[in-house]
Amino acid sequence: MEQRQSAHPHPKKASKPLPGGVVTDRSRRARSNLGRKLIPLTTVAMLLCAVVVWQRDSTAIEAEQSRMAVHAVPIEKFLRLHGSLPPHFPRPFSPDAENPHQKFHYLDSKMIAWAQTADIPAIIGYRQGYSLIIKPNGHAVLIYDKGNLRTEWMSSREFGHAMDEQRKAASNK
C-alpha cells in the first residue's frame, strides 16, 4: 500500500482556510473583549492609588500635628507655672528643639499678648508649610483658646486667612 503525501504538513489537523472577513471579525471581537477587561481594571487601579495617596496625606497631617504637640509642651509648662503665655518661645526644651528640620515659628510678643486677651481662639505658633499630594497643602498650628492649647491642621488658604484676621483684630485692640 502506498501512502499518499499530503500537501499540508499536518494532515490530521488540516483545516480549510478561513475567509478574510471571519478573521477580521474574530480579531475585532478579541480587541473589544480586551478593552472591556482593561477599563474596569484600570479604573480599580486608579481608585486604589487615590485611596493610598489620600491615606498618605492623612498620615502626613497627623505626623505634623504630633510634631507640633512637642512644641506645645514647654509652652504648657510655662502657662501652668506663670498663668500666662511666654512672650518668647522657651528654649531649649529638648535635644530635638535645635534640629533645623523642625521649622517652628512662635509669634511675636505683641501677638502673644493679644492672644491672651482675645475672645476668639488665636494662632500662637505654626510649623513650616507642608506639601501634600491630594489634600490641600497646609500648616500644623498651635492655638491658644482661653487658657488651653491645642494643635490643628489648616490648609495654606485657611492659615493665611486666619492670620490676616488675627492681625486685624490685634491691631484694633
C-alpha positions in Angstrom: 0.0 0.0 0.0 1.2 3.3 -0.9 0.8 6.2 1.4 -0.4 9.3 -0.1 1.6 12.5 0.6 -0.5 15.4 1.7 0.3 19.0 0.7 -0.4 20.1 4.3 2.3 19.3 6.8 -0.1 18.1 9.5 -2.8 16.0 7.7 -4.6 15.1 10.9 -5.2 18.7 11.8 -5.8 20.0 8.4 -8.5 22.7 8.1 -9.8 24.9 5.5 -8.5 28.4 5.3 -11.0 30.9 6.8 -12.4 33.7 4.6 -10.8 37.1 5.2 -14.0 38.6 6.8 -14.1 35.9 9.5 -10.5 36.5 10.6 -11.1 40.3 10.8 -14.3 39.8 12.8 -12.6 37.4 15.3 -9.7 39.8 15.9 -12.1 42.8 16.3 -14.0 40.8 18.9 -10.8 39.9 20.7 -9.7 43.5 20.8 -13.1 44.6 22.1 -13.0 41.9 24.8 -9.6 43.1 25.8 -10.8 46.7 26.0 -13.8 45.7 28.1 -11.5 43.9 30.6 -8.9 46.6 30.8 -11.3 49.5 31.5 -12.5 48.1 34.9 -9.0 47.0 35.8 -7.6 50.5 35.1 -10.4 52.2 37.0 -9.9 50.0 40.0 -6.1 50.6 39.9 -6.6 54.4 39.7 -9.1 54.3 42.6 -6.7 52.2 44.7 -3.9 54.7 44.0 -6.1 57.6 45.0 -7.0 55.8 48.3 -3.3 55.1 49.1 -2.3 58.7 48.4 -5.2 60.1 50.4 -4.1 57.9 53.3 -0.5 59.1 52.9 -1.7 62.7 53.1 -3.8 61.9 56.2 -0.8 60.3 57.9 1.4 63.2 57.0 -1.1 65.6 58.6 -1.2 63.5 61.8 2.6 63.4 61.9 2.8 67.2 61.5 0.3 67.7 64.3 2.3 65.3 66.5 5.5 67.3 65.8 3.6 70.5 66.8 2.5 68.9 70.0 6.1 68.6 71.0 6.5 72.3 70.8 3.4 72.8 72.9 5.0 71.1 76.0 7.3 73.9 77.1 4.5 76.5 76.5 2.1 74.5 78.6 4.6 74.2 81.4 5.2 78.0 81.3 1.4 78.5 81.2 0.9 76.3 84.3 3.7 78.0 86.2 3.1 81.6 85.4 -0.6 81.7 84.3 0.3 83.3 81.0 1.9 82.5 77.7 5.6 83.1 77.4 6.4 86.3 75.5 9.2 84.3 73.6 9.4 80.6 72.9 11.2 78.9 75.8 14.5 77.3 74.5 16.0 74.8 74.8 13.3 72.3 75.9 14.7 69.1 74.4 17.6 67.9 72.2 15.3 67.9 69.2 14.5 71.6 69.7 17.6 72.7 67.9 17.0 70.4 64.9 17.0 72.7 61.8 14.4 70.4 60.2 11.8 71.3 62.7 10.6 74.7 61.4 8.5 76.1 64.2 7.6 79.7 64.4 6.3 81.3 67.6 4.5 84.6 67.1 6.0 87.9 68.3 5.3 89.1 71.9 2.7 91.7 70.7 0.6 88.9 69.1 1.1 86.6 72.1 -0.1 89.4 74.5 -3.2 89.9 72.2 -3.9 86.1 72.1 -4.1 86.0 75.9 -6.9 88.6 76.0 -8.7 87.6 72.7 -12.3 86.5 72.8 -11.6 84.1 69.9 -9.1 81.2 69.5 -5.7 82.5 68.4 -2.8 81.0 66.5 0.3 81.5 68.6 2.7 79.2 66.6 2.9 77.3 63.4 5.2 74.9 61.5 6.5 75.5 58.1 4.1 74.7 55.3 3.8 71.0 54.3 3.2 69.8 50.7 0.6 67.2 50.2 -0.5 65.3 47.0 -4.3 65.2 47.0 -5.3 67.2 50.0 -4.5 71.0 50.1 -1.1 71.9 51.4 -1.0 73.5 54.8 0.4 74.1 58.3 0.2 72.5 61.7 -0.8 75.3 64.1 -0.7 75.8 67.8 -3.9 77.5 69.0 -4.5 79.3 72.3 -8.1 79.4 73.4 -8.8 81.0 76.8 -6.1 79.2 78.7 -6.0 76.0 76.7 -3.6 74.9 73.9 -4.4 72.6 71.0 -2.9 71.7 67.7 -4.8 71.8 64.4 -4.1 71.4 60.7 -5.0 74.3 58.4 -4.8 74.5 54.7 -2.5 77.2 53.5 -5.5 79.2 52.4 -7.2 78.9 55.8 -4.0 79.7 57.6 -3.4 82.8 55.6 -7.0 84.0 56.1 -6.8 83.2 59.9 -3.5 85.1 60.3 -4.8 88.1 58.4 -8.0 88.2 60.5 -5.9 87.8 63.7 -3.5 90.7 62.7 -6.5 92.9 62.0 -8.1 92.0 65.4 -4.8 92.6 67.2 -4.2 95.9 65.6 -7.8 97.1 66.5 -7.2 96.4 70.3 
